[in-house]
C-alpha cells in the first residue's frame, strides 16, 4: 500500500474516532481549563489526556555546516475523541496522536514536509504522563535529563536534534492560563521555552549535514480552545537578539475581526509583561497566494506588542502546510525575521490558520 493510501486510511479512521460515542451522559467528557491551577514541572512537561486537545510545538532556525539557513517545525498533537472510558477494547481510540514535520528551505523555494497519525497504544504511538515523551512509530520528541531530543525520519528528509534550555519556562496568560476568547471557557494552559540552543543534523534527499541554531518550544492543552465564532488565529513566537522573547496572537472572527488577542513579552533581564487584548495589534503589510490551493495568506506583518512594534518578513513566501491527511487543515507556518526601524532584531516563526476555511479543532 502506498504511503498516501496509508495516510488516507488513517485519516478516515481518525474521522470515525472523532465521531465515536461520547462519554456517558452526566459524566464530563473532558477536564476544563480553570483559573488558579498551578503549572508544575516536570509533571506538566508530560501529557494531559483528560483534556481534549494538546500539542508540543518546536519551531526554529538552523545554520548548516555549509552555511545554509533553514527553518524547521516539529509538532506532536494529542487528541481525546471522547470515547467512553469504560470501553474495554484494545482497538478503541481513546487517544489519537498526530505529528507534523517541515523544513523551510530557500534553495528549494518551499517546504519539505511530512505527517503521521496513529491511535495511541498497541505499540504504535503514545504520549507519556510526567514528562515529555511523545512518539509515533519512529518519530519521537523526548525530554531526557533536561534536554529535548527530536528524532524524525521522514520520506525525503530527516531531523535529529538536541534542544537545550537556556531560560526558564515562560508562563503565558494568568500564571499559565491563556484566554483565547471573550468567554472564559475558551482558554488553554500554556507555557513556552524560548531561546532553546539547538545542535544536531538535518538531511534532505539523503544528504546529511551538521546544523545548529535556536528554537522556540510551546506546550498547550485545552478542552475548548476556540469559541463558536472564531475561524482561526495568527501567532508569533520570536527570539529577540538581545535575549528577550515575544509571543503574541490574535483570534479572528468570521469577518477577519479580532475576537481576542494576547501575548507575553519577557525582557532580557527576565521581567515579564502579560499582554492584554488592547496591547496587541496585527496589521498585514503583504500577502502571498498559494499556487496549489489558491489560498491567500498575509505573510508580512507589522505587530504591535505593548510599546514595541516589529515588522515580520518570511524566510520564503511558500511555507504552506498541507495536513489534510492528518488534521484536515491547510495552514501557513513559517520562519520569519523580525525588524524594528529596518534593523534585524530577532527571528522566529509565524503561524496563520483558518484562511482557506474555518479551522476546526478536534
C-alpha positions, 0 to 999 in steps of 0.5 A: 500500500502506498504511503498516501493510501496509508495516510488516507486510511488513517485519516478516515479512521481518525474521522470515525474516532472523532465521531465515536460515542461520547462519554456517558451522559452526566459524566464530563467528557473532558477536564476544563481549563480553570483559573488558579491551577498551578503549572508544575514541572516536570509533571506538566512537561508530560501529557494531559489526556483528560483534556481534549486537545494538546500539542508540543510545538518546536519551531526554529532556525538552523545554520548548516555546516555549509552555511545554509539557513533553514527553518524547521517545525516539529509538532506532536498533537494529542487528541481525546475523541471522547470515547467512553472510558469504560470501553474495554477494547484494545482497538478503541481510540481513546487517544489519537496522536498526530505529528507534523514535520517541515523544513523551510528551505530557500534553495528549494523555494518551499517546504519539505514536509511530512505527517503521521497519525496513529491511535495511541497504544498497541505499540504504535504511538503514545504520549507519556504522563510526567514528562515529555515523551511523545512518539509515533512509530519512529518519530519521537520528541523526548525530554531526557535529563533536561534536554529535548531530543527530536528524532524524525525520519521522514520520506525525503528528509530527516531531523535529529536534534538536541534542544537545550534550555537556556531560560526558564519556562515562560508562563503565558496568560494568568500564571499559565492560563491563556484566554483565547476568547471573550468567554472564559471557557475558551482558554488553554494552559500554556507555557513556552521555552524560548531561546532553546540552543539547538545542535544536531543534523538535518538531511534532505534527499539523503544528504546529511549535514551538521546544523545548529541554531535556536528554537522556540518550544510551546506546550498547550492543552485545552478542552475548548480552545476556540469559541463558536465564532472564531475561524482561526488565529495568527501567532508569533513566537520570536527570539529577540537578539538581545535575549528577550522573547515575544509571543503574541496572537490574535483570534479572528472572527468570521469577518477577519475581526479580532475576537481576542488577542494576547501575548507575553513579552519577557525582557532580557533581564527576565521581567515579564509583561502579560499582554492584554487584548488592547496591547496587541495589534496585527496589521498585514503589510503583504500577502502571498497566494498559494499556487496549489490551493489558491489560498491567500495568506498575509505573510508580512506583518507589522505587530504591535506588542505593548510599546514595541512594534516589529515588522515580520518578513518570511524566510520564503513566501511558500511555507504552506502546510498541507495536513489534510491527511492528518488534521484536515487543515491547510495552514501557513507556518513559517520562519520569519525575521523580525525588524524594528526601524529596518534593523534585524532584531530577532527571528522566529516563526509565524503561524496563520490558520483558518484562511482557506476555511474555518479551522476546526479543532478536534 
